[in-house]
Amino acid sequence: MVNTNISPPERAAGRRRRKLWISLLAEAPYLAIVVIGVIGICWTSFFRRPSGEYWVVMTPVVALLCVAVGLARAPSGRGRIETVAIQLAQWAAVLVAMYLINLSNVGGLTTSDALGGMMLTLLALGVFISGLDLRE
């Protein structure tokens, strides 16, 4: 039953508020990626030690967020399988690159800030490439 005591402008305002919340929830995965990046940089700056392990652990989390967002827009059937396979291969390449950077820094030639910046740059590159692949 519709409440007839509510004026049309009030109903329109209620609909706009609901649309705003829905659009904010749709942006939540992207906000989570930004928060993961900020936490990683803060970790590196605060503890003054390499945070390679953090980035290697968080990269699959970011990959799953990207794949989940991409699956919502992927065509059904074989297109979804191809989308997931391409995304997993791209993110595996990002993880291998992170591992190689960590491996090459065994001697400690790079500062922890520089290493954190490199890892964040690789993560950002992975998100960018994922976005290019998932665009419609």
Residue, then its C-alpha position, 0 to 999 in steps of 0.5 A: m500500500v502506498n502512503t498517500n501522505i508523502s508528497p511527490p517531492e519527498r518520494a523523489a528525494g527518497r528515491r535519490r537517496r536510495k540510488l546514492w546508497i546503491s551507487l556507493l555500494a557499487e563503488a565499494p570494491y574500488l574503495a577497498i583497493v584504495v584502502i589496501g594500498v594506503i595500509g600497505i604504504c603506511w605499513t612500510s612507513f611505520f615499521r621501516r622494513p620491507s613490506g613485500e610479504y604484505w603486497v604478495v598476500m594482498t595482491p590475490v585479494v585485489a585480484l579477486l575483487c577485480v574478477a568479481v567486478g568483472l564477472a558482473r559485466a561479463p557475458s554469460g557462458r564461455g565468455r565468463i570462463e575466458t574472462v576469469a582465465i585471462q584475469l587469473a593469468q594477468w594477476a599471476a604475472v603481477l605476483v611473479a613480478m612482485y616475487l622477482i622484485n623481492l628476490s632481487n632485493v635479498g641483499g637489501l640494496t633497496t630501501s623499504d620505502a622504495l620497495g613499498g612504492m614499487m609494489l604499489t606501482l605493480l599493484a596499480l598496474g595490475v588494476f589498470i590492466s585488469g580494468l582495460d581487459l574488463r571494460e565493455 
